[in-house]
Structure formats: structure tokens, C-alpha cells
């Protein structure tokens, strides 16, 4: 009985760790996408600023 309880506890711990890792990976992925969008906007705006400065 104690072995089953320990085994269930380990399974719960592993599931919790796996879930946490999956959440962190999603968060990192979301941050990468957001950074890419921000970079794209900055580059687009920089192109406009260069055109304005050269006038």
C-alpha cells in the first residue's frame, strides 16, 4: 500500500513538473512571437524615419 502511495505521489509530481515545463515553453514561444512582431514594427518604422530624414 505504501508503495502505491509513493508511486502515485511520484506520478503526480512528474505530471506537475511536465505541466509546468509545458506552460513555460508556451510562455517562451509567445515571447519569441511577440519579440518578432515588435522587431518587424521597429524595422518598418525605421525605414519611414530614414525616408523622412533624407528629405
MOKA-V336883 format. One record per backbone hydrogen bond with DSSP energy under -1.0 kcal/mol. NH is the residue of the N-H (numbers start at 1). CO is the residue of the C=O. E is the energy in kcal/mol with one decimal. If there is no record, write none. Layout:
NH;CO;E + NH;CO;E
This chain:
5;1;-2.1 + 6;2;-2.5 + 7;3;-2.6 + 8;4;-2.8 + 9;5;-2.3 + 10;6;-2.4 + 11;7;-2.4 + 12;8;-2.5 + 13;9;-2.3 + 14;10;-2.9 + 15;11;-2.7 + 16;12;-2.4 + 17;13;-2.6 + 18;14;-2.8 + 19;15;-2.5 + 20;16;-2.3 + 21;17;-2.6 + 22;18;-2.5 + 23;19;-2.3 + 24;20;-2.4 + 25;21;-2.6 + 26;22;-2.2 + 27;23;-2.3 + 28;24;-2.7 + 29;25;-2.6 + 30;26;-2.7 + 31;27;-2.3 + 32;28;-2.3 + 33;29;-2.2 + 34;30;-2.5 + 35;31;-2.5 + 36;32;-2.2 + 37;33;-2.1 + 38;34;-2.4 + 39;35;-2.5 + 40;36;-2.3 + 41;37;-2.2 + 42;38;-2.5 + 43;39;-2.6 + 44;40;-2.3 + 45;41;-2.6 + 46;42;-2.6 + 47;43;-2.0 + 48;44;-1.5 + 49;45;-2.3 + 50;46;-2.3 + 51;47;-1.9 + 52;48;-2.2 + 53;49;-2.3 + 54;50;-1.5
